[in-house]
Amino acid sequence: MGVLVGPGTPYITPEVLMSAPTGIDWDTVPDRRASPREKMAEVSNICLRGTGLIEGITNQVLRATVDTELFIGPDYRVTVQNQTGVGRIVLSRWPILAIVSGKMSASFQFPRVWQNIAANQMDIEKPPIGIFGAAQAADVPDGDQAILLAPGLVNWWQGRNGWRYSITYVNGWPHTSLTAAATAGSTTVQVDDVTGWAPSVYDPIDSVDGAAGIWYDGFKQEVSEVTSASTTAGPGTLTLATPLAWDHDPGTLFTTMSRTVMNATIDMCTSLALARGASATTVQSMSGGGSNTGGPIGVVELRKLATDAVHSYARVI
């Protein structure tokens, strides 16, 4: 299959979806008369739509992203501890993997006169607990969405909302796919998004190893840890700690994404396939045990399963 085209790699690829025990005859998508290329395109779109629905439930993008947020304080989301003078800013997305940069300006200054905040004057309040020292959070929701600032950076000298802050940070679970074939023995791969994969260069004191992800490629599934990336975000090259054991085609999924989120996305995509109408497919419900009767699972039940599964990944603020 060719490289998926969309706003980043969906949380599951067509290969992952069609390999899962969903009970769907994917050969009927969008219909039996469609060409193989048309069928794969529609399954790819189902993966993208299912991903979008999951993000709508969690109210945040779960794949790793680099984001810049603006705050005004001291106030509700920008506070200062009276005893120590340590400031605290509650960001929107979590888990926070790294703080890229920060700056501040007096609220009354137009245009803004920004003062850079030194990297060692900012810290993640609760970094995620990784797997074997890896950068990403484990398979359970972990980490926090707040950062701490050194004493004096948040203060009441100019009253409530006297300061404007701009914070750029990396958050989420590193998630990508190949944009070019990778061969066995390679230690570099071309991917559609390098965000969050490399060890943090923003905080050398507390930096950890790079992220460790899984290649979802059938019987060729394997694990790799990333040691560096060619850029901070977007398409680029990842360098692996150990050579690949297998060849992998373009579009192969490489991810740290929680299996809970991936399974919820499979359920959501299956519900989209089931919603096509009675004449569209020979499989209109999944066998397996409804909640009360032990009968088939339909669209509503699947979407409830997906919603319940990712509820704990939802954005709090």
ChimeraX attribute file (.defattr): number of C-alpha atoms within 10 A of each C-alpha:
attribute: neighborCount
match mode: 1-to-1
recipient: residues
	/A:1	12
	/A:2	14
	/A:3	15
	/A:4	23
	/A:5	14
	/A:6	10
	/A:7	7
	/A:8	16
	/A:9	27
	/A:10	26
	/A:11	28
	/A:12	26
	/A:13	23
	/A:14	25
	/A:15	18
	/A:16	17
	/A:17	23
	/A:18	18
	/A:19	9
	/A:20	14
	/A:21	9
	/A:22	19
	/A:23	14
	/A:24	21
	/A:25	13
	/A:26	21
	/A:27	17
	/A:28	16
	/A:29	23
	/A:30	19
	/A:31	16
	/A:32	13
	/A:33	11
	/A:34	14
	/A:35	13
	/A:36	12
	/A:37	10
	/A:38	14
	/A:39	19
	/A:40	21
	/A:41	19
	/A:42	18
	/A:43	22
	/A:44	22
	/A:45	19
	/A:46	25
	/A:47	26
	/A:48	24
	/A:49	17
	/A:50	24
	/A:51	24
	/A:52	17
	/A:53	18
	/A:54	28
	/A:55	21
	/A:56	13
	/A:57	16
	/A:58	18
	/A:59	17
	/A:60	17
	/A:61	20
	/A:62	25
	/A:63	23
	/A:64	26
	/A:65	24
	/A:66	19
	/A:67	15
	/A:68	14
	/A:69	13
	/A:70	13
	/A:71	18
	/A:72	20
	/A:73	22
	/A:74	23
	/A:75	16
	/A:76	10
	/A:77	15
	/A:78	23
	/A:79	20
	/A:80	23
	/A:81	12
	/A:82	10
	/A:83	6
	/A:84	10
	/A:85	16
	/A:86	17
	/A:87	21
	/A:88	23
	/A:89	25
	/A:90	18
	/A:91	23
	/A:92	18
	/A:93	24
	/A:94	28
	/A:95	27
	/A:96	29
	/A:97	30
	/A:98	24
	/A:99	22
	/A:100	19
	/A:101	16
	/A:102	22
	/A:103	17
	/A:104	21
	/A:105	19
	/A:106	17
	/A:107	17
	/A:108	13
	/A:109	11
	/A:110	8
	/A:111	8
	/A:112	12
	/A:113	13
	/A:114	15
	/A:115	12
	/A:116	13
	/A:117	18
	/A:118	12
	/A:119	15
	/A:120	12
	/A:121	12
	/A:122	20
	/A:123	18
	/A:124	22
	/A:125	17
	/A:126	16
	/A:127	22
	/A:128	20
	/A:129	16
	/A:130	18
	/A:131	13
	/A:132	10
	/A:133	13
	/A:134	21
	/A:135	29
	/A:136	32
	/A:137	25
	/A:138	19
	/A:139	15
	/A:140	13
	/A:141	17
	/A:142	18
	/A:143	22
	/A:144	19
	/A:145	21
	/A:146	21
	/A:147	22
	/A:148	21
	/A:149	24
	/A:150	18
	/A:151	15
	/A:152	13
	/A:153	20
	/A:154	25
	/A:155	22
	/A:156	16
	/A:157	10
	/A:158	13
	/A:159	11
	/A:160	12
	/A:161	18
	/A:162	18
	/A:163	24
	/A:164	21
	/A:165	23
	/A:166	17
	/A:167	19
	/A:168	17
	/A:169	22
	/A:170	24
	/A:171	27
	/A:172	24
	/A:173	29
	/A:174	27
	/A:175	28
	/A:176	30
	/A:177	27
	/A:178	26
	/A:179	21
	/A:180	17
	/A:181	14
	/A:182	20
	/A:183	16
	/A:184	11
	/A:185	12
	/A:186	15
	/A:187	17
	/A:188	19
	/A:189	20
	/A:190	20
	/A:191	25
	/A:192	22
	/A:193	27
	/A:194	26
	/A:195	24
	/A:196	27
	/A:197	32
	/A:198	26
	/A:199	21
	/A:200	22
	/A:201	15
	/A:202	15
	/A:203	16
	/A:204	11
	/A:205	9
	/A:206	12
	/A:207	14
	/A:208	17
	/A:209	19
	/A:210	23
	/A:211	28
	/A:212	25
	/A:213	23
	/A:214	16
	/A:215	21
	/A:216	20
	/A:217	18
	/A:218	11
	/A:219	7
	/A:220	11
	/A:221	14
	/A:222	15
	/A:223	15
	/A:224	21
	/A:225	20
	/A:226	24
	/A:227	18
	/A:228	22
	/A:229	23
	/A:230	14
	/A:231	14
	/A:232	19
	/A:233	17
	/A:234	16
	/A:235	20
	/A:236	18
	/A:237	19
	/A:238	22
	/A:239	20
	/A:240	20
	/A:241	15
	/A:242	15
	/A:243	14
	/A:244	20
	/A:245	15
	/A:246	16
	/A:247	13
	/A:248	21
	/A:249	17
	/A:250	17
	/A:251	24
	/A:252	28
	/A:253	27
	/A:254	23
	/A:255	25
	/A:256	25
	/A:257	24
	/A:258	20
	/A:259	14
	/A:260	16
	/A:261	24
	/A:262	22
	/A:263	19
	/A:264	26
	/A:265	30
	/A:266	28
	/A:267	24
	/A:268	29
	/A:269	29
	/A:270	27
	/A:271	26
	/A:272	17
	/A:273	24
	/A:274	21
	/A:275	16
	/A:276	14
	/A:277	9
	/A:278	10
	/A:279	9
	/A:280	16
	/A:281	20
	/A:282	11
	/A:283	17
	/A:284	22
	/A:285	20
	/A:286	20
	/A:287	14
	/A:288	12
	/A:289	11
	/A:290	14
	/A:291	10
	/A:292	6
	/A:293	7
	/A:294	10
	/A:295	13
	/A:296	14
	/A:297	17
	/A:298	17
	/A:299	19
	/A:300	11
	/A:301	16
	/A:302	23
	/A:303	21
	/A:304	13
	/A:305	14
	/A:306	24
	/A:307	21
	/A:308	12
	/A:309	17
	/A:310	21
	/A:311	14
	/A:312	13
	/A:313	22
	/A:314	19
	/A:315	18
	/A:316	12
	/A:317	10
